[in-house]
Amino acid sequence: MNPHETSMQAVVYDDYGDASVLRRTQVPVPERGRDELLIEVRASSVNPIDYRIRSGEMKGLLPGGFPRIPGYDVAGVIIESDERGPLHVGDRVMAFLDSVVGGACADFAVCSSDVAAKLPDTLSFEHAAAIPLAGTTALQSLRDHGRIRAGHRVLINGASGGVGAFAIQIAKSYDCHVDAVASGENREFCLSLGADHFYDYETTDFVQSDECWNIVFDAAGKSGYWDSRSVLLDGGRYVSTEPSVKGMLMTILTYPLAKSGMVMLAKPCGDDLRALTDLYERGKLTVTLDSTFPMSDAASAHRRVETGVDHGKVVLLN
Ligand SMILES: NC(=O)c1ccc[n+]([C@@H]2O[C@H](COP(=O)([O-])OP(=O)(O)OC[C@H]3O[C@@H](n4cnc5c(N)ncnc54)[C@H](OP(=O)(O)O)[C@@H]3O)[C@@H](O)[C@H]2O)c1
């Protein structure tokens, strides 16, 4: 790929719909603004938000025009940057794109230099691409919203998923007791990531448990605050990833309560990516891949995530 090209290959869609709306075509290379990076994309990954936006499910929350390039996760090489910035041309980086509608599934992507972080030499583009959105969500949910502390009891609902698998490892890095909830097939996977105990949601409802937790992190967005309240310890916090009007009301109403609840929205942040690479370098964070697809077959990758992987991230390679 020639960085001086004015056009590039990208995966685009011109209307909401199923994965067949995704097509590869030639589009202009995005223009880099002040304090921004132009990154040659080597790999990206598919998150549920990508197909939820593509299908139109989120159109009330995320308006915006067409055509759109999907994807928020980027791993690649900086082609252009501000000379005075902390990141330079040639650096291997990952980024959680700060554009509202994505833009990662292309030859090149732009983002603020604040939302990218250098990659350790030992972290491949393929594995790095799996980290930004899901890893940031897990970190911000536990650290900023759950206010995690050493010794806390943490329950992670949806622990085998893209977000949950990072959450188990992050909570263990804080020396917490971690209870993982997923389908029975993922018991061994969750335990292998460090979970101390496992609940199969098909046979056990954690809200009926005699146990209590400092943090109930619903990475899957499948439970509710009012049900989970009974298993929160005093001062405990319920954090969900599922954005909804009901969830936003719950966030406001429960804010003053001793047991509060909130729906979080992940925010791109380079410092958080550096915190995640630090965990990786210290051997406290591993990345599990389900499969890789060529960028030109983004539609198959979307279908794979949409129909449910056993566990692990689905990565797109340029
Ligand atoms: N608010 C935000 O900023 C934000 C950011 C990132 C993600 N999200 C949302 O978070 C959710 C999870 O994302 P992800 O990437 O982790 O998805 P994912 O990789 O598809 O994982 C989904 C997880 O949910 C589990 N699950 C399915 N049904 C369940 C149930 N009834 N009870 C408990 N767990 C259940 C799955 O377990 P099994 O596979 O074992 O069934 C799996 O562990 C998505 O809805 C996504 O849109 C929101």
PDBQT file of the ligand as one rigid body, heavy atoms in Angstrom, charges set to zero:
ROOT
HETATM    1  N1  LIG A 401     -21.541   0.134  26.387  1.00  0.00    +0.000 N 
HETATM    2  C1  LIG A 401     -20.401  -0.026  25.729  1.00  0.00    +0.000 C 
HETATM    3  O1  LIG A 401     -19.580   0.902  25.596  1.00  0.00    +0.000 OA
HETATM    4  C2  LIG A 401     -20.089  -1.378  25.167  1.00  0.00    +0.000 A 
HETATM    5  C3  LIG A 401     -18.784  -1.669  24.785  1.00  0.00    +0.000 A 
HETATM    6  C4  LIG A 401     -18.480  -2.972  24.326  1.00  0.00    +0.000 A 
HETATM    7  C5  LIG A 401     -19.504  -3.922  24.240  1.00  0.00    +0.000 A 
HETATM    8  N2  LIG A 401     -20.772  -3.560  24.579  1.00  0.00    +0.000 N 
HETATM    9  C6  LIG A 401     -21.851  -4.566  24.516  1.00  0.00    +0.000 C 
HETATM   10  O2  LIG A 401     -21.495  -5.599  25.420  1.00  0.00    +0.000 OA
HETATM   11  C7  LIG A 401     -22.041  -6.837  24.988  1.00  0.00    +0.000 C 
HETATM   12  C8  LIG A 401     -20.969  -7.911  25.046  1.00  0.00    +0.000 C 
HETATM   13  O3  LIG A 401     -19.935  -7.621  24.125  1.00  0.00    +0.000 OA
HETATM   14  P1  LIG A 401     -18.861  -8.751  23.799  1.00  0.00    +0.000 P 
HETATM   15  O4  LIG A 401     -17.934  -8.224  22.780  1.00  0.00    +0.000 OA
HETATM   16  O5  LIG A 401     -18.313  -9.316  25.054  1.00  0.00    +0.000 OA
HETATM   17  O6  LIG A 401     -19.837  -9.861  23.122  1.00  0.00    +0.000 OA
HETATM   18  P2  LIG A 401     -19.597 -11.414  22.866  1.00  0.00    +0.000 P 
HETATM   19  O7  LIG A 401     -18.151 -11.651  22.597  1.00  0.00    +0.000 OA
HETATM   20  O8  LIG A 401     -20.606 -11.820  21.868  1.00  0.00    +0.000 OA
HETATM   21  O9  LIG A 401     -19.898 -12.126  24.284  1.00  0.00    +0.000 OA
HETATM   22  C9  LIG A 401     -21.202 -12.294  24.764  1.00  0.00    +0.000 C 
HETATM   23  C10 LIG A 401     -21.118 -12.971  26.107  1.00  0.00    +0.000 C 
HETATM   24  O10 LIG A 401     -22.437 -13.024  26.670  1.00  0.00    +0.000 OA
HETATM   25  C11 LIG A 401     -22.651 -14.344  27.167  1.00  0.00    +0.000 C 
HETATM   26  N3  LIG A 401     -24.086 -14.590  27.214  1.00  0.00    +0.000 N 
HETATM   27  C12 LIG A 401     -24.947 -14.867  26.199  1.00  0.00    +0.000 A 
HETATM   28  N4  LIG A 401     -26.182 -15.028  26.697  1.00  0.00    +0.000 NA
HETATM   29  C13 LIG A 401     -26.101 -14.824  28.046  1.00  0.00    +0.000 A 
HETATM   30  C14 LIG A 401     -27.040 -14.851  29.107  1.00  0.00    +0.000 A 
HETATM   31  N5  LIG A 401     -28.338 -15.090  28.893  1.00  0.00    +0.000 N 
HETATM   32  N6  LIG A 401     -26.604 -14.602  30.372  1.00  0.00    +0.000 NA
HETATM   33  C15 LIG A 401     -25.289 -14.341  30.599  1.00  0.00    +0.000 A 
HETATM   34  N7  LIG A 401     -24.356 -14.316  29.640  1.00  0.00    +0.000 NA
HETATM   35  C16 LIG A 401     -24.769 -14.540  28.369  1.00  0.00    +0.000 A 
HETATM   36  C17 LIG A 401     -21.875 -15.236  26.224  1.00  0.00    +0.000 C 
HETATM   37  O11 LIG A 401     -21.610 -16.500  26.834  1.00  0.00    +0.000 OA
HETATM   38  P3  LIG A 401     -21.688 -17.868  25.971  1.00  0.00    +0.000 P 
HETATM   39  O12 LIG A 401     -20.966 -17.599  24.674  1.00  0.00    +0.000 OA
HETATM   40  O13 LIG A 401     -20.990 -18.868  26.831  1.00  0.00    +0.000 OA
HETATM   41  O14 LIG A 401     -23.146 -18.126  25.751  1.00  0.00    +0.000 OA
HETATM   42  C18 LIG A 401     -20.592 -14.405  26.089  1.00  0.00    +0.000 C 
HETATM   43  O15 LIG A 401     -19.794 -14.610  27.215  1.00  0.00    +0.000 OA
HETATM   44  C19 LIG A 401     -22.603  -6.575  23.590  1.00  0.00    +0.000 C 
HETATM   45  O16 LIG A 401     -24.010  -6.435  23.689  1.00  0.00    +0.000 OA
HETATM   46  C20 LIG A 401     -21.977  -5.265  23.173  1.00  0.00    +0.000 C 
HETATM   47  O17 LIG A 401     -22.768  -4.535  22.264  1.00  0.00    +0.000 OA
HETATM   48  C21 LIG A 401     -21.088  -2.322  25.032  1.00  0.00    +0.000 A 
ENDROOT
TORSDOF 0
